[in-house]
């Protein structure tokens, strides 16, 4: 056996061993003499055959690996084709029967980027909103034009003493100094105050609780304090006045009162628009007030004022009274 290993004749040795085994088996069965098949394979032939067997096995392994790679490619292409078929294009998203919804089960669900939005593909986020400041400041309204019509009326308590010269820098007018038809105006005033009359008979009296004074009047130059004024009785009666517009903001002060009545001051613009009103009421005695009217009107237009008795609380001449009007 050692000689066979040294000569590299592994094949001959295997053949010899196999022949001996068969010979023994034959002799045991029928005492037939063993036959030996000569081994004519040389060492060079053995190596050539081994190389052919190795190459054949390698080719079979390559073929199996190629088939496996091809099968993987077919499976991958089929998978990608099925996904691209399910995902609609941008202009067909959500259209047609049998298509998958753009956002499955998106209704009522929110994520870290906020609620799901229509028109987005799966795993797609809506665009982030622009950052907003923590405190927003509303834009300032555009300034009103100087000649834009404007009107407001408010009522306040009449001061105990009023200086008509100081308050009426443009114009002022006083009633009742010398009777029901007596008037005194600002000397060299603008003449913007217009007495338009009014319903009812005017009566002069000197019982006002508040006093007025002036130092630039005409025809009465000055007075240190006058409680005089005029009044008119009965529902619907009163005084109608007007103030001319100049295109600039103006402030009018009307000093009036009531006795056991409710007086109503209505202010409106000759150019149109809603009226603004204020009231003064005392069912038991007399009361005075200072009404402030702010307005803006172009030249040629007028502020119209009506100070009238709206309700009386006595059959004995419930009335409204008027002392003075100023403009600045």
C-alpha positions as CSV (number, residue, x, y, z in Angstrom):
1,X,0.0,0.0,0.0
2,X,2.9,2.4,0.7
3,X,4.2,1.7,-2.8
4,X,0.9,2.6,-4.3
5,X,0.8,5.9,-2.4
6,X,4.3,6.8,-3.4
7,X,3.5,6.2,-7.1
8,X,0.3,8.3,-6.9
9,X,-1.8,5.4,-8.1
10,X,-4.8,6.0,-6.0
11,X,-7.1,4.7,-8.7
12,X,-5.2,1.5,-9.3
13,X,-5.2,0.8,-5.6
14,X,-9.0,1.3,-5.4
15,X,-9.4,-1.0,-8.4
16,X,-7.2,-3.7,-6.9
17,X,-9.0,-3.6,-3.6
18,X,-12.3,-3.9,-5.3
19,X,-11.1,-6.8,-7.5
20,X,-9.9,-8.6,-4.5
21,X,-13.2,-8.2,-2.7
22,X,-15.1,-9.5,-5.7
23,X,-12.7,-12.5,-6.0
24,X,-13.2,-13.4,-2.4
25,X,-16.9,-13.2,-2.8
26,X,-16.8,-15.4,-6.0
27,X,-14.6,-18.0,-4.4
28,X,-16.9,-18.3,-1.5
29,X,-19.9,-18.6,-3.7
30,X,-18.7,-21.0,-6.4
31,X,-14.9,-21.5,-6.1
32,X,-14.5,-19.6,-9.4
33,X,-11.1,-18.3,-9.9
34,X,-10.9,-14.5,-9.6
35,X,-10.6,-12.4,-12.7
36,X,-8.5,-9.2,-12.6
37,X,-9.3,-6.4,-15.0
38,X,-6.0,-4.7,-15.9
39,X,-5.8,-1.0,-14.9
40,X,-4.2,0.8,-17.8
41,X,-4.9,4.3,-16.5
42,X,-1.8,6.3,-16.2
43,X,-1.1,9.1,-13.8
44,X,-1.4,11.8,-16.5
45,X,-4.8,10.4,-17.5
46,X,-6.1,10.5,-13.9
47,X,-5.2,14.1,-13.5
48,X,-6.9,15.1,-16.8
49,X,-10.1,13.3,-15.8
50,X,-10.1,15.0,-12.4
51,X,-9.8,18.4,-14.1
52,X,-12.7,17.6,-16.4
53,X,-14.9,16.6,-13.5
54,X,-14.0,19.8,-11.6
55,X,-14.7,22.0,-14.6
56,X,-18.1,20.2,-15.1
57,X,-19.0,20.8,-11.4
58,X,-18.0,24.4,-11.6
59,X,-20.1,25.0,-14.8
60,X,-23.1,23.4,-13.0
61,X,-22.6,25.7,-10.0
62,X,-22.4,28.7,-12.3
63,X,-25.6,27.7,-14.0
64,X,-27.5,27.2,-10.7
65,X,-26.2,30.6,-9.4
66,X,-27.2,32.3,-12.7
67,X,-30.7,30.9,-12.5
68,X,-31.0,32.1,-8.9
69,X,-29.9,35.6,-9.9
70,X,-32.3,35.7,-12.8
71,X,-35.2,34.6,-10.6
72,X,-34.3,37.4,-8.0
73,X,-34.3,40.0,-10.8
74,X,-37.7,38.8,-12.1
75,X,-39.2,39.0,-8.6
76,X,-37.7,42.5,-8.0
77,X,-39.0,43.8,-11.3
78,X,-42.5,42.4,-10.6
79,X,-42.5,44.1,-7.2
80,X,-41.5,47.5,-8.5
81,X,-44.0,47.2,-11.3
82,X,-46.8,46.5,-8.9
83,X,-45.9,49.5,-6.6
84,X,-45.6,52.0,-9.6
85,X,-49.0,50.8,-10.8
86,X,-50.7,51.5,-7.5
87,X,-49.3,55.0,-7.1
88,X,-51.2,57.5,-9.2
89,X,-49.6,60.4,-11.0
90,X,-49.9,64.0,-9.8
91,X,-52.7,64.9,-12.2
92,X,-54.6,61.7,-11.6
93,X,-54.4,61.4,-7.8
94,X,-57.6,60.2,-6.3
95,X,-59.4,59.9,-9.7
96,X,-61.1,56.9,-11.2
97,X,-62.6,53.7,-9.7
98,X,-60.3,51.0,-8.3
99,X,-57.5,53.4,-7.3
100,X,-56.1,53.4,-3.9
101,X,-56.8,56.5,-1.8
102,X,-54.0,59.0,-1.7
103,X,-53.8,58.9,2.1
104,X,-55.3,55.6,3.4
105,X,-57.1,56.1,6.7
106,X,-55.9,59.7,6.9
107,X,-59.2,61.0,8.2
108,X,-59.0,62.0,11.9
109,X,-55.3,61.1,12.1
110,X,-52.6,63.6,12.8
111,X,-48.8,63.3,12.8
112,X,-45.9,65.4,14.0
113,X,-46.4,67.7,11.0
114,X,-50.1,68.3,11.6
115,X,-53.3,66.8,10.1
116,X,-53.0,64.9,6.8
117,X,-53.7,67.0,3.8
118,X,-55.4,65.9,0.6
119,X,-53.3,65.6,-2.6
120,X,-50.2,64.3,-0.8
121,X,-48.7,60.9,-1.5
122,X,-47.9,58.4,1.3
123,X,-45.2,59.6,3.6
124,X,-45.2,63.0,2.1
125,X,-45.5,66.0,4.5
126,X,-47.4,69.2,3.8
127,X,-45.2,72.3,3.4
128,X,-44.3,74.1,6.6
129,X,-46.2,77.4,7.1
130,X,-44.4,80.6,7.2
131,X,-43.4,81.7,10.7
132,X,-45.7,84.2,12.2
133,X,-44.8,86.8,14.8
134,X,-45.9,86.2,18.4
135,X,-47.9,89.4,18.6
136,X,-49.5,90.8,15.5
137,X,-50.0,94.5,15.3
138,X,-53.1,95.5,13.2
139,X,-52.3,98.0,10.4
140,X,-53.1,101.6,11.2
141,X,-56.2,102.9,9.4
142,X,-55.5,105.4,6.7
143,X,-55.8,109.0,7.8
144,X,-59.1,110.6,7.0
145,X,-59.1,113.2,4.4
146,X,-59.5,116.7,5.8
147,X,-62.9,117.3,4.0
148,X,-64.3,113.8,4.7
149,X,-67.7,114.2,6.6
150,X,-67.6,113.1,10.2
151,X,-70.0,113.6,13.2
152,X,-70.2,112.7,16.9
153,X,-72.3,113.9,19.8
154,X,-71.7,113.5,23.6
155,X,-73.2,115.0,26.8
156,X,-71.6,116.1,29.9
157,X,-72.2,118.3,33.0
158,X,-72.3,122.0,32.4
159,X,-69.6,123.9,34.4
160,X,-70.8,126.4,37.0
161,X,-69.3,129.3,34.9
162,X,-68.5,129.3,31.2
163,X,-66.2,131.9,29.5
164,X,-67.7,132.2,26.0
165,X,-64.7,134.2,24.8
166,X,-62.3,131.5,25.8
167,X,-64.3,128.5,24.6
168,X,-65.6,130.1,21.3
169,X,-62.4,131.0,19.7
170,X,-64.0,131.1,16.2
171,X,-67.6,132.1,17.0
172,X,-70.1,132.1,19.9
173,X,-73.8,133.2,20.4
174,X,-75.9,133.9,23.5
175,X,-79.7,134.1,23.8
176,X,-82.1,135.9,26.2
177,X,-80.0,138.7,27.7
178,X,-82.7,141.3,26.9
179,X,-85.8,139.0,26.4
180,X,-86.9,136.1,24.3
181,X,-85.7,137.6,21.0
182,X,-82.4,139.0,22.2
183,X,-79.1,137.6,20.9
184,X,-75.5,138.6,21.4
185,X,-72.7,137.4,19.1
186,X,-68.9,137.3,19.2
187,X,-67.5,140.5,17.8
188,X,-65.4,139.8,14.7
189,X,-66.4,136.2,14.9
190,X,-66.5,133.8,11.9
191,X,-70.4,133.9,11.7
192,X,-70.5,130.1,11.4
193,X,-73.4,129.8,13.9
194,X,-76.8,130.3,12.3
195,X,-80.1,130.6,14.2
196,X,-82.7,128.9,12.0
197,X,-85.7,129.4,14.4
198,X,-87.7,126.5,15.5
199,X,-91.2,125.6,16.6
200,X,-92.8,127.2,19.6
201,X,-92.7,130.6,21.3
202,X,-89.4,131.7,22.8
203,X,-89.6,133.1,26.3
204,X,-86.6,134.8,28.1
205,X,-85.8,134.1,31.7
206,X,-83.0,134.7,34.2
207,X,-83.2,131.6,36.4
208,X,-80.4,129.4,35.0
209,X,-78.2,127.7,37.7
210,X,-75.0,128.2,35.6
211,X,-73.6,131.5,34.5
212,X,-71.9,132.6,31.3
213,X,-69.6,135.5,30.7
214,X,-67.8,137.1,27.7
215,X,-65.5,140.0,26.9
216,X,-65.7,140.3,23.1
217,X,-69.5,140.4,22.5
218,X,-71.7,142.6,20.3
219,X,-73.9,144.5,20.8
220,X,-73.2,143.9,24.5
221,X,-69.4,144.2,24.9
222,X,-68.9,142.2,28.1
223,X,-70.5,140.7,31.2
224,X,-69.1,139.2,34.3
225,X,-71.8,136.6,34.7
226,X,-75.3,136.1,33.2
227,X,-77.9,133.5,34.1
228,X,-80.2,134.5,31.3
229,X,-81.5,132.3,28.5
230,X,-84.6,131.4,26.6
231,X,-87.0,128.4,26.7
232,X,-90.0,127.0,24.8
233,X,-92.8,124.7,26.0
234,X,-94.6,121.6,24.7
235,X,-93.7,118.4,22.9
236,X,-92.2,119.0,19.5
237,X,-91.2,122.6,20.1
238,X,-87.6,123.7,20.4
239,X,-84.7,125.4,18.6
240,X,-83.2,124.8,15.1
241,X,-79.6,125.9,14.6
242,X,-76.9,125.3,12.0
243,X,-73.1,125.6,11.9
244,X,-71.3,126.1,8.6
245,X,-68.6,123.7,7.5
246,X,-65.1,124.9,6.7
247,X,-63.3,121.7,5.5
248,X,-61.6,121.4,8.9
249,X,-62.5,119.5,12.0
250,X,-64.7,121.7,14.3
251,X,-66.0,121.4,17.9
252,X,-69.4,122.8,18.9
253,X,-70.5,123.3,22.5
254,X,-74.2,123.7,23.2
255,X,-75.3,124.8,26.7
256,X,-78.9,124.0,27.3
257,X,-81.4,122.7,29.9
258,X,-84.8,121.2,30.6
259,X,-87.6,121.7,33.1
260,X,-89.8,118.7,34.0
261,X,-89.3,117.3,30.5
262,X,-87.1,115.2,28.4
263,X,-85.1,117.1,25.7
264,X,-83.6,115.5,22.6
265,X,-80.6,116.9,20.7
266,X,-80.4,115.6,17.1
267,X,-77.3,116.4,15.0
268,X,-77.0,115.6,11.3
269,X,-75.1,116.7,8.3
270,X,-76.5,118.5,5.3
271,X,-74.5,116.2,3.1
272,X,-76.5,113.1,4.3
273,X,-75.8,110.2,6.5
274,X,-77.2,109.0,9.8
275,X,-78.1,111.4,12.6
276,X,-76.5,111.4,16.1
277,X,-78.6,112.1,19.1
278,X,-78.3,112.8,22.9
279,X,-81.0,113.3,25.6
280,X,-81.4,115.0,28.9
281,X,-84.3,114.2,31.3
282,X,-85.6,115.4,34.7
283,X,-89.3,114.7,35.6
284,X,-89.2,116.8,38.8
285,X,-87.1,120.0,38.4
286,X,-84.6,121.7,36.1
287,X,-81.3,120.5,34.9
288,X,-78.5,121.8,32.6
289,X,-76.0,120.1,30.4
290,X,-73.1,120.7,28.0
291,X,-73.4,118.9,24.7
292,X,-70.3,118.5,22.6
293,X,-70.6,118.0,18.8
294,X,-67.5,117.2,16.7
295,X,-67.8,117.3,13.0
296,X,-66.0,117.8,9.7
297,X,-67.7,119.2,6.6
298,X,-66.5,120.8,3.4
299,X,-67.3,124.5,2.7
300,X,-70.9,125.0,1.7
301,X,-72.2,122.2,3.8
302,X,-73.8,122.6,7.3
303,X,-74.1,120.9,10.6
304,X,-77.9,120.9,11.5
305,X,-78.9,120.9,15.2
306,X,-82.4,120.4,16.6
307,X,-82.9,120.8,20.4
308,X,-86.6,119.9,21.1
309,X,-89.0,118.7,23.8
310,X,-89.4,115.0,23.4
311,X,-91.6,114.4,26.4
312,X,-93.2,116.5,29.3
313,X,-93.9,115.4,32.9
314,X,-96.2,118.3,33.7
315,X,-99.2,120.1,32.0
316,X,-97.6,123.4,33.1
317,X,-95.1,124.1,30.3
318,X,-92.5,121.3,30.4
319,X,-89.8,122.8,28.3
320,X,-86.2,122.9,26.9
321,X,-84.0,125.9,27.4
322,X,-81.0,127.4,25.5
323,X,-78.2,129.7,26.8
324,X,-75.3,129.7,24.4
325,X,-73.5,127.9,21.5
326,X,-69.7,128.1,20.8
327,X,-67.5,127.0,17.9
328,X,-63.7,126.4,17.9
